[in-house]
Amino acid sequence: NKMEKECSDKIIILGASGIVGRYLFEVFKKAGNPVIGTYNKNEKKELIYFDVLDSSIDDLDIEGAKYAIICSAMVGVDNCKKNPDYSRKINVNGIKRLIKEFSEKKIIPVYISSVFVFNGEGDYKEEDFRNPINEYGEQKKDVEDFIIENIKEYLIIRLGRVFGVNKNEGMFADALEKYKGGEEILCNDYEEFSLTYS
């Protein structure tokens, strides 16, 4: 059965210590899939240290891997705005290099992108014009463009606002930290967005 064969293929998750990567790692592991997960700053049991800027996929046991899910990123609109050059090194240059390496080894890259590639008006369709209004969205779009133009087999997944049940993670964590620190929290008068639970 083709589905059973595909499910037995090894899956690599770069950024398996983050909110989305951790959830995917646990789901695949519980389903019995061979899965390798990496971390960078948030060391977790069962995960392998990996630096998007310096590590190579050859540092991982990639034999038998069919998919590489790329969750690694410097996340957050504010983080990318405050550190545009450094975040671009990670989110664009490092990720593009790894996607190319995976593709050359016949491992299909699954890139976790964001609805921030759009202009903020909402109700998006896959084929809608991408026109990011912030640095984070621009970086995600740059990687999408690279993939579309250079990679034969791939999957791009655009997530909405991510939240989870664990403390200090997801879309509400920044607002909570600002509130605790007495900082101003800027909000729109009216906003619709898609939530991604992880």
MOWOFEN-V97243 format. One record per backbone hydrogen bond with DSSP energy under -1.0 kcal/mol. NH is the residue of the N-H (numbers start at 0). CO is the residue of the C=O. Records with the same first field share a line. If there is no record, write none. Layout:
BEGIN
NH: CO + CO
END
This chain:
BEGIN
4: 0
5: 1
6: 2
7: 3
8: 5
9: 63
10: 33
11: 66
12: 35
13: 68
15: 37
17: 14
21: 17
22: 18
23: 19
24: 20
25: 21
26: 22
27: 23
28: 24
29: 25
30: 26
31: 28
32: 27
35: 10
37: 12
38: 47
42: 40
46: 43
47: 36
49: 38
54: 50
58: 55
59: 56
61: 59
64: 61
65: 9
66: 9
67: 107
68: 11
69: 109
70: 13
79: 75
80: 76
81: 77
82: 78
86: 82
87: 83
88: 84
89: 85
90: 86
91: 87
92: 87
93: 88
94: 89
95: 91
96: 92
97: 93
98: 94
99: 95
100: 96
101: 97
102: 98
103: 99
104: 100
105: 102
106: 101
107: 65
109: 67
110: 154
111: 69
112: 156
114: 158
116: 113
117: 114
127: 124
137: 133
138: 134
139: 135
140: 136
141: 137
142: 138
143: 139
144: 140
145: 141
146: 142
147: 143
148: 144
149: 145
150: 146
154: 108
156: 110
158: 112
160: 193
162: 195
170: 161
172: 169
175: 171
176: 172
177: 173
178: 174
179: 175
180: 176
181: 178
182: 177
195: 160
197: 162
END
